[in-house]
């Protein structure tokens, strides 16, 4: 970046020369922004943090424009954003500096599907203890695989898909299922057994 004086020297084949140089022929090279931003892949339903990390100390930017690849445009440096559906999105940040230089940077992010945790017990009301209750796991996810963490409300748990559990004494128990995707997205369901 800087100002440069342009000088023209014309020479003939006979050795005659003429030179031209004036303030009107000055060329100004302005600093080009190096646009960048930070963002991490996320689970659907959460808020994704977008952070402008453009490093440009010589000039101030006039416009910060984010194309979110879902029809939305955002004019902020740092913000939280939630997509309407899982998918892969090409986010583009365009910066215009006060010297009218423009640069853009694009990055793909993935919004992973979130599981829906759901189960049914074979019985919600049972007479006597030491009788097994079967739990039918009805959890779903649009893509990927699931793992499960059960808590039966009596300090006992399981990682089976469809576990059975026997309660050792009478009482009311709150059963909790956490379904986790292979991308780290989770959903929880709790119900009385």
Beta strands, then each sheet from edge to edge (+ up, - down):
strand 1: 2-11
strand 2: 17-29
strand 3: 37-38
strand 4: 42-43
strand 5: 48-52
strand 6: 61-67
strand 7: 73-74
strand 8: 78-81
strand 9: 87-97
strand 10: 102-112
strand 11: 119-121
strand 12: 132-137
strand 13: 146-151
strand 14: 157-158
strand 15: 164-166
strand 16: 174-181
strand 17: 186-192
sheet 1: 1+ 2-
sheet 2: 3+ 5- 8+
sheet 3: 4+ 10+ 9- 6+ 7-
sheet 4: 11+ 12- 15+
sheet 5: 14+ 13- 16+ 17-
end
